[in-house]
Amino acid sequence: MHEMQVVKIKKIIKETKRIKTFILDLDVSAIPGQFVMVWLPGVDEKPMSVSYTKGDLGITVLRLGDFTRRLFELSPGDMLGIRGPMGRGFKVYGDKLLLVGGGVGVAPLAPLAEEALAEGKEVTAIIGAITKSELLFVDRIEKAGGRVLISTDDGSAGKKGFTTDVLRELLEEETFDQCFTCGPEIMMAKVLDITREKKIPTQASLHRYFKCGIGICGQCVLDGIGLRVCKEGPTFRDKELRKSPEFGRYWRNAAGQKIYFGGKK
């Protein structure tokens, strides 16, 4: 669905100090892992992961930059332009699933957990954040019947450290049919390294700078594999990402310049 629709904001939920969920008056069915293009007239248009996929569509947004600052100034009843849902979402195989999410990257994983649990699958989610107050959708996944393991950088909740620390410990004791991950790309690259050792197929949801969102401009093509994040993604299989020298190392800004994660080449 590439046509722009002007929709009303029905509800805004303050999830954390820096994250809000916008429930929209848009009754569509999305696949977890898909995205929508969100347009603010006079500001810009940006891709946002879908965090509520059935009934009224929802997006969960981290305040970061001018676009999201302006988005956070809106109220219920205000209007947004929406294109989508678009892109390739998660594809589930097997019955024992593992989810690894960092920060706002938990947004597309939460509806995946809900749908999988409703189908009788077993779901374990590792959720990480800088601190306890920034943890996202822990209660939502637990309420749906999932098991949640927590890590925080400062140790204020769960294990002190990173999601990948919890992942390594967990996989010493258990195995899973599939893993799904979304969050900081450095984290996801480490997740793929760990699950590769344990031979667990993994899918990762990527974020890149988009211009068109429909595969025309080529702005979001991944180096080395020629796949577009907006069209062939944003969800990719581990085998695809291992062929790209870009994944986990850098992304490209609006001018096409390489921006290295962590500032290091």
ABEGO torsion letter per residue (X at the ends): XABBBBBBBABBBBABAABBBBBBBBBBBBBBGBBBBBBBBGAEBBBBBBABABEBBBBBBBBBEAAAAAAAABBBGBBBBBBOBBEBBBBBBEABBBBBBBEAAAAAAAAAAAAAAAAGBBBBBBBBBABAAABBGAAAAAAAGBBBBBBBAAGABEBBEBAAAAAAAAAAABBBABBBBBEBAAAAAAAAAAAAAAGBBBBBBBBBBBAAGAGAAGAABBBGAGBBAAAAOABBBAAAAAABAABGABBBBAAGBBBBBGGBX
